[in-house]
């Protein structure tokens, strides 16, 4: 059975687990998350993707899917580290010389 899914719908869909983009696996008739840590496959029934985590099956045995909340906490941590790194460079001009307020 060939899946008929409007390409616009595919552009709108996102994995409910990790919010990554998805693609269609025509061999298994599933919508598959392309996120590196997730990779869940959601069934397509009567040309309608069933985007429920409870209905999904894992496609990557070696990687366990992490809850989306863990990713948001991790993202906040990375953003905070980036902000600290930017403030470390605040005293340097484009030529790389050390500037102070008295200059």
C-alpha positions as CSV (number, residue, x, y, z in Angstrom):
1,X,0.0,0.0,0.0
2,X,1.5,3.4,-1.0
3,X,1.3,6.2,1.4
4,X,-0.3,9.4,0.1
5,X,0.7,12.2,2.4
6,X,0.6,15.9,1.2
7,X,4.1,17.3,1.1
8,X,2.8,20.4,3.0
9,X,1.8,18.2,5.9
10,X,5.2,16.6,6.0
11,X,6.8,20.1,6.3
12,X,4.5,21.0,9.2
13,X,4.9,17.7,11.1
14,X,7.5,17.4,13.9
15,X,8.4,14.6,16.3
16,X,6.3,15.1,19.4
17,X,9.2,13.5,21.5
18,X,12.1,15.8,20.5
19,X,10.5,18.3,18.0
20,X,12.9,17.3,15.2
21,X,11.9,17.1,11.5
22,X,10.4,13.9,10.2
23,X,10.6,11.9,6.9
24,X,8.5,9.2,5.4
25,X,9.7,5.6,5.3
26,X,7.7,4.2,2.4
27,X,8.9,0.6,3.0
28,X,7.3,0.5,6.5
29,X,4.6,3.1,6.0
30,X,5.8,5.2,8.9
31,X,6.8,8.8,9.6
32,X,10.3,8.6,11.1
33,X,12.0,11.2,13.3
34,X,15.3,12.3,11.9
35,X,16.6,13.6,15.3
36,X,19.9,12.1,16.3
37,X,18.9,11.1,19.8
38,X,15.3,10.1,19.1
39,X,14.5,8.3,15.8
40,X,11.0,7.2,16.7
41,X,8.8,5.8,13.9
42,X,5.2,6.7,13.9
43,X,2.6,4.6,12.1
44,X,0.6,5.9,9.1
45,X,-3.0,4.6,9.1
46,X,-5.4,5.4,6.3
47,X,-2.9,8.0,5.0
48,X,-3.0,9.8,8.4
49,X,0.2,9.9,10.5
50,X,-0.4,8.8,14.1
51,X,1.9,11.2,15.9
52,X,1.6,9.8,19.4
53,X,4.7,8.8,21.3
54,X,2.7,5.9,22.8
55,X,2.1,4.5,19.3
56,X,5.7,5.0,18.1
57,X,8.4,2.4,17.9
58,X,12.1,3.0,18.4
59,X,14.3,2.6,15.3
60,X,17.7,2.9,17.1
61,X,18.4,0.2,19.6
62,X,21.8,1.7,20.6
63,X,20.3,5.1,21.4
64,X,17.6,5.5,24.0
65,X,15.2,8.4,23.4
66,X,15.4,11.1,26.1
67,X,12.4,13.1,27.2
68,X,12.0,16.4,25.6
69,X,12.3,18.1,29.0
70,X,15.8,16.8,29.4
71,X,16.8,18.4,26.0
72,X,15.3,21.8,27.0
73,X,17.3,21.8,30.2
74,X,20.5,20.8,28.3
75,X,19.8,23.5,25.7
76,X,19.5,26.1,28.5
77,X,22.8,24.9,30.0
78,X,24.5,25.2,26.6
79,X,23.1,28.7,26.1
80,X,24.3,29.8,29.5
81,X,27.8,28.5,28.7
82,X,27.8,30.4,25.4
83,X,26.8,33.6,27.2
84,X,29.7,33.2,29.6
85,X,32.1,32.6,26.7
86,X,30.9,35.7,24.9
87,X,31.4,37.8,28.1
88,X,35.0,36.5,28.3
89,X,35.7,38.1,24.9
90,X,34.1,41.4,25.7
91,X,37.4,43.1,26.6
92,X,39.0,42.4,23.3
93,X,38.6,44.5,20.1
94,X,38.6,42.9,16.6
95,X,42.4,43.1,16.3
96,X,42.6,41.0,19.4
97,X,44.3,43.5,21.6
98,X,43.3,43.8,25.2
99,X,41.2,46.9,25.9
100,X,40.2,48.4,29.1
101,X,37.7,51.1,30.1
102,X,40.5,53.7,30.4
103,X,41.6,53.3,26.7
